[in-house]
Amino acid sequence: MGQLLALLRPSSEPALPPVASVNLLDPVVSEAEQQLLNSVKAILTKSPAILSLLKQYQGCDEQIRAAISQPNPQNDSAAWDAVVPCVIKLRECYEYATQVEQLLPAILATFCATGPDGSVNVQSNLETHQATAKAFADFLSFSWEFDELKMSKPAIQNDFSYYRRTVSRTKNAGGQQSQLPVTEEVSGKMSLFFAYPSPFLKMMTDSSSVSALFALRTMTGCLIMYDFIHPVGLFPKASEVNIRMFIKTIQSHGGSASNTLLNNLRYATKTYSSPDVPKTTKALLETPGAA
């Protein structure tokens, strides 16, 4: 895991000990992950085109402003003709996001898979699924780029709002718009997606329909990774993480899996054995159901 962590740490920080070997630059592809990676590759190859589309997005401010300030058939038509191609581009972005959303549970399940003894060994799962870890990192990197571009394009929401208002107004007036670029149902979902400042990262976070146990496994896995990545880690007094809150969450909602998850925090982390871990934190972690 040393190479993975090295990429995520400032160059000025001392290197962490290589607890597990995961190479993000040239990952080893195992036979077990090949089928999943075929699906991942089919989606990831589209990401440069999506980013390019977003970078070049210009918007229709001028046409929309004219249609609103001086409403007449000519201005209305010009605004509609300008907005439709933009909506088609936004639909492409949204469709890409839904493809990633459908794939994420399989990726996260790989990292949180239980071993023969029923425990979750994130380090081992990362070592045996290096290419999947690289794919997840690629999706995270893409999400930051996508959301940064989206936040720099306020015209996106203005254009899409005008499109929806126009469709609704025409429908209420008894008219019809031929060959709408998106259905009314998809339009509503796109509106919710683009309403957030960072829509792609939120989608990845909310990648829904996961059980509470899956969410807790994912959370525990992320905590363990954080403990190795961050120079301070999870447990010392100087940690920026409210680890007690996470422990209580596992104790309250983990059910029969609580002990397994808590044991992973005890034995799979780097800083739990540190001498400056508060006694109250250790006492809480050593007492199942103490929340």
Buried (B, 14 or more C-beta within 10 A) or exposed (E): BBBBBBEBBEEEEEEBEEBBBBBBEEBBEBEEBEEBBEBBEEBBEBBEEBBEBBEEBEBBBEBBBBBEEEEEEEBBEBBBEBBBEBBEBBBBBBBBBBEBBEBBBBBBBBBBBEEEEEBBBBBBBBBBBBBBBBBBBBBEEBBEBBBEBBEEBEBBBBBBBBBBEBBEEBEEEEEEEEEBBBEEEBBEBBBEBBEBEBBBBBBBEEBEEBEEBBBBBBBBBBBBBBBBBBEBBBBBEEBEBEBBEBBBBBBEBBEEBBBBBBBBBBEBBBBBEBEEBBEEBBEBBEEBEEB
